[in-house]
Amino acid sequence: MSTGDAGSLRPTLDWASRDVRRILGAVLDGDELSVEDGITLTAVTGPDLLALTVAADTMRRRQVGDVVTFIVNRNINFTNVCIKHCTFCAFSRDHREEEGYFLPMEEVVRRAEEAWSMGATEVCIQAGLPPKLDGRYYIDVARAIKRALPEMHLHAFSPEEVLYGSIRSGLPIKEYLMELKDAGLGTLPGTSAEILDQEIRDVIARGRITVDQWIEVITTAHALGIRTTSTIMYGHVETPAHWIHHMALLRSIQKDTGGFTEFVPLSLIHSEAPMWSKQLVTGVRPGATGSEVVKMHALARLLLGESMRNVQASWVKEGPKLAQLLLDAGANDLGGTLINESISTSAGAGYGQLVPPGELRRLIRDAGRVPAQRDTLYNVVRTLDGDDVSASPLDSVANAEARFGSYRRLIASGEFRYTRR
């Protein structure tokens, strides 16, 4: 711990309990946070919680400075039809349901082109797993978008989708990922992780990609030079100890591969999730508490920050104001503009489907930090710390749903109704 850090933190650490003071002092001195000590920190309250957040903020400042980033991007969820029945998912529909949709390829490309015209540098593509999907469909989507928009970064296909494409095509995972990369895939979302504990997965999503399969897809992608994000979904039936074991596993993978770009904590949006609304899972909680959200981000900074320096606060899950607060608890990124947010919205998230660049910039500046637009790999595109910053086309969009459509309108419309392939 530097002299300056010691002076600023001493009162906070003095207020903390002996164990917390010992753990935080060691981490600030450069020691790696152990699983055992991480689990101890999940129970902090009061002054101990304050000490945890101050320590995480100090480590954030050391590791990434005062710049807070975001990306201008668009989500394209091309279908909500899915063969899986994950109890946390309110987005998916069975192929027999009237609300199932499937966007044709030309519509997927049109949405990507529209995003590019509005200043987006990335499209994020994830969707359900329709029955009898052509195993090469994901490859065809990547090729079609890159043919139309060679400079657009394609951040697409969860490990679950990669596994599904591999199975449907008959190609091994490595060969399938190589074909995706050749078709223009840039990076993979590290989603479908939820909690990387098989017992928990079997409770909340039996039949979902297994922990071992998730690791195989992720590490194979990293070995091929395809970087990925990493995530956790919490606030359901897991315990705080599961958080720490999950992050420790990610840390271990990162030490081996260096392939993760960021960590994104995703608290459960419970209200429409079947595990809650239909009581499909015994003992499920109504999402994470506010203090758990703060703890998660602070712990991520202390446990992951040295190897994975970008910790994202999701305005979709937590709302813009809490996401802003998390910038003082270890986070250094506010995610993307998204334009079309469907998965959290369908579960009951109430924060809209778009936060324009100007609003993200304001949130960051009001938090006393330096806003910057980044690309998918966290290269800064431009710093936005001045009054003369030109507005983005997205800043003038008064009604995102009217301009870009929405999940609610999509499932109600018959325009792209799913018909079994």
N, C-alpha and C positions, 0 to 999 in steps of 0.2 A: 504494500500500500504506500503510495507516495505521501510526502509530508502534507501536501495540500488536501489530499483525500482524507488523511487521518484527522486533520483539523476539522473538516466539515462534517465527518461522520461520527466523531467521538461522542457527541451528546446523544445521537440516535442509538448507537450501539450500547451506550451506558444504560439506556432505558430498557434495552432488550434483556431477555432472560439469559442465564449463563450459557446454556447450550446453543441458543441462537447466536449469541455474541461470538462464541467460539467458531461456529460454522461459517458465519458471514466474514469474520476476520480472516479465516484461513483462505476463503475464496478470493477475497480482496487482495490477499498477499500472493495469489497466483496458484493456489492449490486447486485441483479438479474437484468439483462437487461430487461426492460419492452417492450411490443409490441410497444408502442408509441415512445419510445426512439430508438428502433431498426429501425423503419420506418424512423426516422430522419437520422440515420446513413447511410441508403441506398443512400442518396443523396450527400454524401461527395465527394469532389474533392480536388485536390491540396494538401496543407498542412494538411487539414482535413483527406484526404485519407491516407496520410503518418502516421498521428497520430493513425488512426484506425488500420493500419497494425502493427504498433509498439506495440500498446496495445494488439492486438491479439497474437503477438509473445511472449509478456511477459506472458500472461495467459497460452499459450502453454507450456512455460518453467516451470511455476509453477505446472501445472497440470500433465504433462507427461515427463518433462525433455527433454534431448537432443537426446534420442533414436528415430530413424525413422525406422518403420517396413515395411515389405512386406511379402507376402506369395507366395510360389511356388504352383501354381494351374493350372488347365486346364478347359476351358469352353467346354461344350458339348451341343450344340443346336441341339437336335435330329430331329427336323422338323421345316420347315419354313412355313408350311401350317397352315392357321389360318382363323377362321370364323369372326374375328373382322377386322375392317378397320380403325385402328387408323391413323390419318393423319400425325403423326410424325414418323411412322415406315416404313422404306424402306426394312426391312428384310422379312416381311411376304409375302406370295403368296396365292392366291385363290386356292382351290383344283382343279380347272380346268386348271390352268396355267402349262405350260411345265417346268417351273423352280422350281416347288414344289418337295421337297424331304422328305424322312422319313427314318431315320437310323434304321435298325433292331436292336433288343435287343442285339444280339451278337456283333454288331459293337459298340454300346454304351459301352458295357463292355470292348471290346478290347481297345477302346480309353482310358478308365479309367485305364486299366492295363498298357498301354503304358506310361501314365502320372506317374503312381506309379514308373515305372522303371526309369523314368527320375528325380525322387526325389520329385514329387508333393505329398503334404499331403492333398490336397482337390480337388474334382471335383465340379464344379458349373454347374448345369443342369437347363436350362430354354429353352423354345421353344414356338412355336405357339400353337394354339388351333385347332387341326384338327376336322372336322365334324365327328360325330358318334364315337369319341374316347371312348374306353372302360374306364369306370370310375375308374377302378382299375389299369389302366396302370401305373400311377405314383408310386403306391405302388409296382407293379411288378418290375419297373425299380430300385427302391431303394433296394428291396430285392436281385435282381440279382447282383448289384454292390457290396453290402455288403457280399454276399455269396462268390464272387470272391476275394474281397479285404476287409477283416474285419477291417483293421486299417485305411482305407481311410475315410476321413471325407466327408460326403455327404451334400453339401450346395446346396439345390435344391428347385425348384418350387416356383414361385412368388405367392403372394396372389391371383392373377388372376387365376393361374393354380390350386391352392388349391380350389378356389370357383368352377371352372369348374369341377374338379374331384369330388367334393362334389355333385354337381348337377347331373352329369352323373351317379354316383354310387348310388344316392338316400340316401347317408349318410349325417347326419348333419355335419357341419364344425368341431365341436369338435371331433366327432367319426372318421371323416376322418383323421384329424391330428393325433389322437391317433394311427390309423393304420399305417400312414406314419412313425411315431416315432418307433413303434414296428418293422417296416420293416428295420429300420436303418437310417432314416433321422436324420441328426445332427442339422442343422440350416436352416432357410429360408432366401432367399434374400428379402429385403424389397423394392423390385422394384414394378412396376405397380402403383407407387405413383404419378409420375409426379408432378402436383400441387394438393394438397389436398383441393381443392375448387371446388364444384360441378358445378358452372357456367362455370369455365374454362374447366373442364373435358368435359362438354357437347359440348363445342366448338371444342376441339381438338381430342376428342375420344368418341363420343356419343355411348352408349352401353357398354363402358368400365366398369369395376368394380367400384362401387360407393365409395364415401368417407366413408360412414357408413359401407359398406361391407369390405373395406380395413381395417378399424379399427377393425372390428369384427374378421377377420382372424388373424391379428397381435396380438391383445390382448388375443385371445384364445390360440394362439401358446405360448405366454409368460406364460400364466397361466399353461400350460402343461409342462413348462420347456424347450420349444423350443425357443432358442434365435434367433433374426433376425437382419439384418442390417436395415438401413433406408436411403432413398434417396430423392432427389428432381431433377426434370428436368426443366430447366429454359432457357430463351433466346428465347421465342416464342411470345405468346400474353399476358402473365402475366405481372403484374406490380411488382415493388420491394416490395410493401406492401404485396403481396401474398407470397413472400419469408418468410417474418417475421411471418405471420400468420401460414404458413406451419410449420416452425420450432418451433413455440410456441406450436402447437398441438403435435408435436413429443416430446417436452420437457414435456408436461403434461402427455402423455402416459408413458414416461420414469420414471417420478416421481411415477406413480402408479405401474408400473410393473418391472422396472429395466431390461427389456429384450432386449434392443437394444445394439448391440456391437459397432456400429460405425455409422457415418453419411457420406454419399457419395454424394456430389454435382455433377450433371451430366448436363453439358451445352449441348444444342441442337446441334447436327450435322445436319446442314440444307440442304446441297447441293442436296442430293437425297431424302430427306424427302418429301412425297407427299404434305404436307401442304405448302411447299415452291416451289418445282419443278413444281407442277401442280396448284399452287395457289388455293388450296382448302380452305384455311382459310384466311379471310380478315385481313389485318394488321399484319400478321406474320413477325417477324424480322429474319434476317439471323444469328441466334445464339446470344449468349451473347458477349458483348465487353470484351476486356482484363481487363479493370478496373472493370467490373461487376463480372468477375471470381474471381479477387482478393477480392473484397468486400464480395462476397458470402462466401468464406472460412474464412475470418476474422470475419464476423458476426456469422458464425456457431460456431466458437471458443468462442466468447463472449456470445452467447445466449444459447448454448448447452453444452459447455465444462465442466461445473461443474458436470452435470449429465451424459453426454455422452462424454467421454474424447477423443475418437478417431475420428479424422476428416481426411478423405482420399482425396488426390489429385489424380485425374484419369489421368494417362499418355495417356490412350486411347482417352479421350475427348480433353485434353489440349496439348498433346505432352509432351515428357520428359522434355524439357527445362522449359516450363511454370510450369509444375508440380513441378520441382525442386525449382522454385522461390516461389511457394505457401508454401513451408516449412518455409518460413520467414513471412507468413501471417496467421499462425494458424494451418496449417496442420501438421500431425505427421505420416502419413502413405502413401505409394505409391501404395497400392493395390496389385495386383498379376501379375505373369508372363503371365497368361492367355493361352498361347500356341495357342489356336484357338479362335480368337476374330471375331465374325461374325456380331453382331447386329450393332455396330458402324461403322464397315468397310462397311457394305451394305449401310449405310446412307451417306458415303463419307469421313469418318475419314481416314487420310492418314499416320498414325503412325505405321503401321504394326500390326501383330497379336501376336507378342512375344517380350517382353523385358526380356532377361535372367537375372538370379540372379546377375551375375558379373557386368552387366551394371547398375542395380538398386543400387547395393552396391557402384559403382563409383559415381553415381549421388548424393547419400546421403553423401558420404565422401567429395565430392567436395563442397557441401553446408555447410561443417563444422560441420556435425552432425554424430551421431554414428549409423551405419546400423545394423539391426538385422532381422533375419528371424523369422516369427511368425507362429502360427497356426491360425485357423479360429476364435478362442475365444480370440485372442491377448495374448496368452502365448508365451513368447519368446522361440524359439527352439534353436537358437544359435546367439550369438553376433558376428558380422563380422568386428570388428574394429582392424584388424591386417593384416600384409602383408603375413602371413603364412596360410591364409584361403584356404582350398582346393576348387578347382573349381567344379561347378555343371555340370552334364552331359548336361544341357541345354546351358551352355556357349560355347560348341563346335559345336552347331547347326548353320551352316553358312546360310542356307536357310530354314526358318521355313515353308514356303509354300510347298517346295519340300518334306520336311521331314514329315510334319503333315497334309498336305492338306490345303485347304482354302475354304472360302465361295464361292468365284468366281468359283473355279474348281468344287465345289460340285453341284452348280446349273446348271453348263454347262454339267456335266456328267449325263449319264442315269443310272449309277450303282445303285443309291438308289432312283430312281424316285418314286414319290408318286403315288400310285394307290388308288382310293377311297375305304375305308374299309367298 
